[in-house]
Amino acid sequence: MANRFQAFKSLLTGKSYINGAPTPIVGNSTFQVLNNYFGGIFGGKADQLRYLNAYGENPLVYMVVNKIASTTASIDLISVDTDGEKLDSIGVVQQLLENPNTNQSEIDFLSDCYVNLLTTGNCYQWCIKGVGAGAEIVVIPSSQIELVISKNGTLLSYLYTDSFNKKHNIPIEEINHIKTNNSVNISDSEIKLGLSPLQALWVVVQSSSEKFKAEASIFKNRGIIGILTNKSDTPMLKKDRDILQNQFDIESGGADKFNKIKISNTDLNYIQTGMSPTDLKLLEGIMSSLRLLCSAYGMPSVLFNDNEKSTFNNVSEARKTANIDVYIPLAKKVLKSTTMFLNERLGSDEKITIDITSIEELKASTNKVLQAINSMPNNVAQLFVNSMTVDELRALGYLESINNDTLILDNGKETNNPAD
């Protein structure tokens, strides 16, 4: 109640009250204050919460987003120099990413980043500097942060409401805001927010959620699968019905008789009470929703038990496609932004990237390329290798070292440096 009173007080006085201290509201319109007062029902913050809730409530959203986030977060990280060479030692940025905060590991932290970005289109990293070079970095859920913007559209700070309803006015230099491209929501402060993929997919999310509810209701209320009724005009006495029912239960009970109907020599009629063909068609639509969701995120649906499109060969190709089209671009986007942010905060100059050579699905492909190169005549192999960059050779695991203008390859051959 106090928070709502403060919101109206802010509206009347033109000041916000953060931790009890009055702070001028710059650029917050009456609409924005009322929007905050009514819990963001007009959009923005409420939308962010809606998308995060979909991740926790819709099985399809969770399946797709969790697979992307957890798999991407599990790719090994390496430090490289300006030429892309892997460094043996690690700096303060990589040390921080390996131990981001007291509650999370590197994989947990990165997975948090990816989940927020994939669901809401926004990821907020808060780097809190400690004593000396010590620091912690945490992910603030997108639904718990608001942008404080001036009248001319300048970002002033971030307003974070924690789990205890305490507000923190965070300077912009302490927050790294990673977002997706947004050319749709361009009104007020939303122009500075990323576009959630789930916004375009919301009809699919809602439809699939209702299908899951319908499926649960069908099975919950299904009960008996049929009724035996006497077709004669003479009603069956209760005693006779109980005897028949008891005998029927004995002969029909047990898992081995599941969904079976006993044939009787009595003149009876059978009425089916199970799922109708229409019900079954309704539930089949869940798979179409999964395919749409996968397409929006660039993921092959065969990785989510879409058996109609699954074969041994295309599952293998699907894993490779997921790495090339989804996991690697997502990791590069987040890591590049995170590294630049932490370098500025910690006064370092590091470059952290993913170790592509650690991805098993890509190793098989590189082995095929290596076999093809080694089977070529020397002059043809020379031309082929010369057309490749140093990074491409390194990704293949083909490069051992660089010596002036000569590459020493792991097959013992020497060739001119293709980077020249």
Residue, then its C-alpha position, 0 to 999 in steps of 0.5 A: m500500500a505504501n508503494r502505491f501511496q508513494a506513486f501518487k505522491s510522486l505524481l503530485t510532487g514530481k519527485s520519486y522516493i527511492n529508499g526514502a530519499p526524494t529524487p526528481i522524476v525526469g521525463n516520467s509522464t503522468f502515464q508512466v507514473l500511473n502505469n507503475y502504480f497499476g502494476g504496469i498493466f499498460g505494457g512494458k514491465a508487465d510484458q517482461l514478466r509475462y514472457l518470463n512466466a511463459y518460460g516457467e508455465n508453457p512446456l514448449v517454451y521451456m523445452v526450446v529456450n532451456k535447450i538453447a540456454s543450457t547448451t550454449a552456456s556449456i560451451d568452453l570459454i577461452s581467452v585470446d589475443t588480438d590475433g585470435e591466438k589462445l592464451d595460456s593464462i587467464g585475466v580478471v575478466q575470465q576469472l570473474l566469469e568463472n566465478p561470477n557471484t557467490n550463488q552461481s557458477e559460470i554455466d548458471f550465470l551464462s544460462d541466466c543471461y541466455v534465458n532472459l535474452l531469449t524470452t524477453g529480448n533483454c538481459y541486464q548484467w549488474c557488475i558490483k565492484g568490490v575491494g581492489a580488483g574484486a567484483e561480482i556480476v549478477v543477472i537481474p530478471s528483466s521483469q524487475i528492472e525499469l529504465v529511467i529516461s529523461k524527457n529528451g530520451t536520454l537513459l539516466s539510470y536503472l530502477y531495480t526492484d528486488s525480491f524484497n520490494k526494495k528499490h535500487n537506483i543503479p547508475i548506467e555504468e554498472i549495468n550492461h544491457i544486452k538486447t535484441n533488435n527492436s523495430v516494433n515497440i518504439s513508443d516511450s521507453e520501450i524504444k530502448l528495450g529489445l523485442s521478445p521473440l515470444q511477442a510475435l509468437w504469443v498467439v502460438v504460446q497461448s494456443s499451446s497452453e490451452k491445448f495442454k490444459a485441455e489435454a490435462s482436463i481430458f485425462k483428469n475427467r476421463g474416468i470410465i471408458g464406457i457404459l454397459t446398458n441393458k437394451s430391454d425395456t425391463p430394468m435390471l434389478k440392483k442385486d443383479r446389476d451388482i453381481l454383474q458388475n462384480q464379475f465384470d470387475i474381476e474379469s476386466g481388472g488389471a493392467d493387462k486388460f487396460n482399455k479392453i471391453k469384455i464381451s458378454n453373452t447378455d443382450l447389452n449395448y456399449i456406449q463409448t465415453g473416451m476421447s473422440p476423434t475431434d479431441l485427438k485432433l485437437l491434441e495433435g496441434i501441439m506438435s505444430s505449435l512446437r514446430l512454429l516455436c522452433s522455427a522462430y528460434g532457428m532450432p530444428s524440431v527433430l531435436f525435440n522428438d518430432n519423430e515425423k521429421s526424424t531420421f538418423n542422418n537429419v538428427s546429426e545434421a540438426r545438431k550441427t545446424a543448431n550449433i552454427d545457426v543458434y548456439i555460436p551466434l548467441a554466445k558470441k553476441v553475449l560474450k562480446s558485449t559482456t567482455m567489453f563491459l567488464n573490460e571497462r569496469l575492471g580496467s582490463d583489455e581481454k577478449i573472451t570467446i567460445d572454444i569452437t574446437s570443443i564442440e563435439e558436433l563440429k569435430a565430426s565435420t572438421n574431421k571430414v574436411l581434414q581427411a579430404i585435405n590429406s587425400m588431395p595431391n600436394n599442389v591442390a591441398q596447397l591451393f585449398v589451404n591458402s584460401m583459408t584464414v588462420d582462424e579457419l585452420r585453427a577451428l579445424g584443429y589443423l594449425e599447430s603453430i605460426n613461424n614468420d610467413t610459414l604455417i606448420l600444420d599438424n600433418g608435418k607439412e609447411t605452407n605459406n601463411p594464408a593470412d598474407 
